[in-house]
Amino acid sequence: MIKKIVFLLFFCSLPVFVFSQWGIRGGLNFSKFSGSSLDYKTGFHIGMTYDIALSKKFYFQPGLSFLSWGTGFSSRDVTIKESHVSIYGLELPLTISFRPKISEKMKLIFDTGLYAKYGLFGNYEYSKTVKGSAFPAYNRFDIGLNLLGVGIEYMQYYINGTCQIGLKDAENDVMSLNQSFRVNLGYQF
């Protein structure tokens, strides 16, 4: 009986494995917490993706990435110049991708979806004098939307840009959302 169940599960999942492929991607993040006196901080991301073809043009693309995000501070006040918050963690994006062909080897990319990320470690630095862990004041967990990703795919290579907005406060006890713009370079195996 168990052999029949395993065979049935394998047989039913075979189409998913046949029309799916692994990929890698990396790039730059430009993130900040919402607020008028905050600046974008440059970070990075690198990770793996798994494309599951839903049709010839639509794909579901979960992934896992290691990334950095945070915010910078700007002010005319000399005491907080050159200050920042840096957080390093993992992100799980769940993306729906629409990829119409524009030639035999090239496709447009339009992405949207959800993400969840969790800070593993991080720090803050205020004017090179006050330093510490970021997590007493900033939330480790964020969940949000990948609002719109636009790009181009050529054979197995692609480049795209994505806008993200968090749905959870970035700071404890303060209304501020995580905002990010991202540039991805990727390769599908």
VOPAGU-2260 file (C-alpha; in pm, 1 decimal, decimal comma):
REM VOPAGU-2260
SITE   aa  ch    i         X         Y         Z
SITE  MET   A    0       0,0       0,0       0,0
SITE  ILE   A    1     280,8     244,6      86,2
SITE  LYS   A    2     457,0     165,1    -242,7
SITE  LYS   A    3     136,3     251,9    -430,7
SITE  ILE   A    4     102,1     585,0    -246,6
SITE  VAL   A    5     467,0     676,9    -313,0
SITE  PHE   A    6     428,4     583,1    -681,0
SITE  LEU   A    7     105,7     787,3    -707,5
SITE  LEU   A    8     267,8    1093,9    -545,9
SITE  PHE   A    9     571,8    1062,6    -772,3
SITE  PHE   A   10     354,1    1020,7   -1083,2
SITE  CYS   A   11     132,0    1320,1    -992,4
SITE  SER   A   12     430,7    1547,2    -919,7
SITE  LEU   A   13     623,0    1449,2   -1234,2
SITE  PRO   A   14     474,6    1730,1   -1449,8
SITE  VAL   A   15     589,1    1987,7   -1192,3
SITE  PHE   A   16     948,1    1857,4   -1201,3
SITE  VAL   A   17     956,2    1829,1   -1580,7
SITE  PHE   A   18     848,6    2191,1   -1633,3
SITE  SER   A   19    1059,5    2348,7   -1359,7
SITE  GLN   A   20    1417,1    2459,8   -1323,9
SITE  TRP   A   21    1664,0    2589,5   -1067,3
SITE  GLY   A   22    1829,6    2926,1   -1095,5
SITE  ILE   A   23    2063,2    3160,9    -913,4
SITE  ARG   A   24    2036,1    3535,9    -875,6
SITE  GLY   A   25    2207,3    3822,8    -705,4
SITE  GLY   A   26    2224,1    4196,5    -713,8
SITE  LEU   A   27    2189,4    4523,4    -528,2
SITE  ASN   A   28    1923,1    4649,6    -286,9
SITE  PHE   A   29    1847,5    5013,5    -215,4
SITE  SER   A   30    1643,0    5013,0     104,8
SITE  LYS   A   31    1519,4    5249,8     373,5
SITE  PHE   A   32    1257,0    5269,6     642,2
SITE  SER   A   33     976,1    5512,6     562,9
SITE  GLY   A   34    1043,7    5856,5     709,2
SITE  SER   A   35    1138,9    6196,6     576,7
SITE  SER   A   36    1484,9    6214,2     738,8
SITE  LEU   A   37    1595,1    5868,0     625,8
SITE  ASP   A   38    1817,2    5783,4     329,0
SITE  TYR   A   39    1844,6    5476,9     109,1
SITE  LYS   A   40    2114,5    5229,9     213,2
SITE  THR   A   41    2287,1    5012,8     -47,1
SITE  GLY   A   42    2285,1    4640,2      26,0
SITE  PHE   A   43    2308,8    4312,0    -160,7
SITE  HIS   A   44    2124,9    3984,1    -213,6
SITE  ILE   A   45    2227,6    3642,9    -343,4
SITE  GLY   A   46    2021,8    3326,9    -361,9
SITE  MET   A   47    1849,1    3047,1    -546,9
SITE  THR   A   48    1518,0    3032,6    -730,6
SITE  TYR   A   49    1297,9    2750,9    -851,3
SITE  ASP   A   50    1076,4    2821,6   -1153,5
SITE  ILE   A   51     760,9    2613,6   -1185,9
SITE  ALA   A   52     587,1    2657,0   -1521,3
SITE  LEU   A   53     212,4    2704,7   -1479,8
SITE  SER   A   54     168,0    2759,1   -1853,9
SITE  LYS   A   55     383,8    2876,8   -2145,4
SITE  LYS   A   56     381,4    3234,0   -2011,2
SITE  PHE   A   57     308,7    3209,5   -1637,8
SITE  TYR   A   58     550,0    3080,8   -1371,5
SITE  PHE   A   59     549,7    3042,4    -995,2
SITE  GLN   A   60     894,9    3125,2    -859,2
SITE  PRO   A   61     972,3    3059,1    -492,8
SITE  GLY   A   62    1327,2    3119,9    -377,5
SITE  LEU   A   63    1560,8    3172,6     -84,5
SITE  SER   A   64    1812,0    3456,8     -58,2
SITE  PHE   A   65    2068,0    3590,8     185,1
SITE  LEU   A   66    2051,3    3970,1     187,0
SITE  SER   A   67    2127,6    4294,0     363,8
SITE  TRP   A   68    1888,4    4582,3     417,0
SITE  GLY   A   69    1856,4    4883,2     641,8
SITE  THR   A   70    1844,9    5258,7     633,7
SITE  GLY   A   71    2068,3    5561,8     652,1
SITE  PHE   A   72    2007,2    5884,9     838,2
SITE  SER   A   73    2048,8    6235,9     708,5
SITE  SER   A   74    2017,1    6557,8     894,0
SITE  ARG   A   75    2171,1    6899,9     918,7
SITE  ASP   A   76    2246,1    6804,7    1277,6
SITE  VAL   A   77    2612,7    6698,7    1288,8
SITE  THR   A   78    2545,1    6447,0    1567,9
SITE  ILE   A   79    2365,7    6193,3    1346,3
SITE  LYS   A   80    2548,0    6236,5    1015,6
SITE  GLU   A   81    2699,5    5914,9     876,8
SITE  SER   A   82    2458,9    5699,5    1077,8
SITE  HIS   A   83    2293,3    5380,4     960,3
SITE  VAL   A   84    2112,5    5058,4    1047,8
SITE  SER   A   85    2228,9    4737,1     877,6
SITE  ILE   A   86    2041,3    4405,9     897,0
SITE  TYR   A   87    2149,8    4075,3     739,2
SITE  GLY   A   88    1908,2    3788,6     698,0
SITE  LEU   A   89    1712,2    3545,0     485,2
SITE  GLU   A   90    1427,8    3620,0     246,1
SITE  LEU   A   91    1165,4    3384,6     105,4
SITE  PRO   A   92    1001,8    3539,7    -204,7
SITE  LEU   A   93     687,6    3383,1    -353,6
SITE  THR   A   94     657,2    3533,1    -699,7
SITE  ILE   A   95     415,2    3495,8    -988,3
SITE  SER   A   96     589,6    3577,2   -1315,7
SITE  PHE   A   97     438,2    3657,6   -1656,4
SITE  ARG   A   98     693,3    3610,4   -1939,9
SITE  PRO   A   99     565,0    3676,5   -2292,8
SITE  LYS   A  100     805,2    3607,4   -2580,4
SITE  ILE   A  101     931,0    3899,6   -2784,1
SITE  SER   A  102    1160,7    3685,0   -3000,5
SITE  GLU   A  103    1273,8    3324,0   -3020,8
SITE  LYS   A  104    1538,4    3372,1   -2747,9
SITE  MET   A  105    1402,8    3672,9   -2556,8
SITE  LYS   A  106    1113,4    3728,0   -2313,7
SITE  LEU   A  107     979,3    4021,6   -2116,7
SITE  ILE   A  108     944,2    3963,1   -1741,8
SITE  PHE   A  109     664,0    4099,3   -1521,2
SITE  ASP   A  110     675,7    3979,5   -1157,2
SITE  THR   A  111     457,4    4031,1    -852,6
SITE  GLY   A  112     410,9    3846,8    -525,9
SITE  LEU   A  113     483,9    3828,1    -155,5
SITE  TYR   A  114     797,9    3799,5      51,2
SITE  ALA   A  115     894,0    3722,0     409,0
SITE  LYS   A  116    1232,6    3802,7     554,0
SITE  TYR   A  117    1399,5    3741,2     887,0
SITE  GLY   A  118    1701,1    3924,5    1028,5
SITE  LEU   A  119    1975,1    3691,9    1150,5
SITE  PHE   A  120    2212,5    3963,2    1272,6
SITE  GLY   A  121    2260,7    4334,4    1236,3
SITE  ASN   A  122    2388,5    4653,5    1391,8
SITE  TYR   A  123    2335,8    5024,9    1414,2
SITE  GLU   A  124    2590,9    5302,2    1424,0
SITE  TYR   A  125    2514,0    5663,1    1510,6
SITE  SER   A  126    2789,3    5910,7    1422,8
SITE  LYS   A  127    3064,6    5650,5    1471,0
SITE  THR   A  128    3027,5    5674,4    1849,7
SITE  VAL   A  129    2711,8    5485,7    1948,4
SITE  LYS   A  130    2704,9    5125,1    1823,0
SITE  GLY   A  131    2509,9    4811,7    1903,9
SITE  SER   A  132    2276,9    4535,3    1792,1
SITE  ALA   A  133    1993,7    4648,4    1568,9
SITE  PHE   A  134    1730,4    4422,7    1719,5
SITE  PRO   A  135    1630,5    4594,4    2043,5
SITE  ALA   A  136    1497,3    4885,2    1831,2
SITE  TYR   A  137    1426,1    4719,5    1494,6
SITE  ASN   A  138    1209,8    4419,1    1404,9
SITE  ARG   A  139    1375,9    4101,1    1281,8
SITE  PHE   A  140    1073,7    3983,3    1082,4
SITE  ASP   A  141     919,3    4158,8     782,3
SITE  ILE   A  142     649,9    4049,3     542,4
SITE  GLY   A  143     551,9    4247,9     238,1
SITE  LEU   A  144     475,2    4282,1    -130,3
SITE  ASN   A  145     690,9    4260,6    -438,6
SITE  LEU   A  146     484,6    4526,7    -612,4
SITE  LEU   A  147     619,4    4514,9    -962,9
SITE  GLY   A  148     921,0    4354,9   -1118,5
SITE  VAL   A  149    1006,5    4438,1   -1477,8
SITE  GLY   A  150    1290,0    4292,9   -1680,6
SITE  ILE   A  151    1412,0    4095,4   -1974,9
SITE  GLU   A  152    1523,3    3734,0   -2017,8
SITE  TYR   A  153    1766,6    3626,2   -2288,0
SITE  MET   A  154    1801,7    3249,2   -2317,2
SITE  GLN   A  155    1896,5    3146,0   -1959,6
SITE  TYR   A  156    2009,9    3491,7   -1840,3
SITE  TYR   A  157    1789,6    3767,0   -1705,1
SITE  ILE   A  158    1798,6    4112,2   -1550,9
SITE  ASN   A  159    1509,0    4279,6   -1373,8
SITE  GLY   A  160    1420,8    4543,9   -1120,7
SITE  THR   A  161    1172,2    4506,3    -837,0
SITE  CYS   A  162    1001,0    4742,5    -592,0
SITE  GLN   A  163     917,8    4609,3    -243,3
SITE  ILE   A  164     711,2    4752,6      40,2
SITE  GLY   A  165     686,4    4598,1     385,4
SITE  LEU   A  166     356,0    4547,0     562,0
SITE  LYS   A  167     504,4    4526,6     913,1
SITE  ASP   A  168     666,6    4809,9    1107,4
SITE  ALA   A  169    1044,1    4812,6    1060,7
SITE  GLU   A  170    1102,0    4977,2    1399,0
SITE  ASN   A  171     956,8    4874,0    1733,2
SITE  ASP   A  172     694,4    5122,4    1858,5
SITE  VAL   A  173     733,2    5348,4    1549,7
SITE  MET   A  174     523,7    5357,0    1233,3
SITE  SER   A  175     780,0    5293,2     959,3
SITE  LEU   A  176     774,5    5045,5     674,1
SITE  ASN   A  177    1061,1    4877,0     495,0
SITE  GLN   A  178    1094,3    5011,9     137,3
SITE  SER   A  179    1330,7    4862,5    -115,8
SITE  PHE   A  180    1428,7    4881,0    -481,5
SITE  ARG   A  181    1622,9    4587,1    -617,1
SITE  VAL   A  182    1821,5    4505,0    -930,7
SITE  ASN   A  183    1857,0    4130,7   -1005,9
SITE  LEU   A  184    2094,1    3945,3   -1235,0
SITE  GLY   A  185    2009,7    3578,8   -1276,3
SITE  TYR   A  186    2081,0    3253,8   -1453,7
SITE  GLN   A  187    1846,7    2955,0   -1504,6
SITE  PHE   A  188    2009,9    2610,5   -1517,5
